[in-house]
């Protein structure tokens, strides 16, 4: 019986994520700290952001805002 393995998680540095999102790394770091972007901290304390989280944020940033009431 073969077991299906999930694809490996791809991580980006804050600088790489910032380049994909069109923001500065400090903003991406803030979003990570606030939980808007998901990822891990390396053993050395460096932030690594999941590419899927960046992609999801890109999609949500392009979504139209709801109409004002």
Secondary structure as UniProt FT lines:
FT   STRAND          11..12
FT   HELIX           14..21
FT   HELIX           25..34
FT   STRAND          39..41
FT   TURN            43..44
FT   STRAND          47..50
FT   HELIX           51..62
//
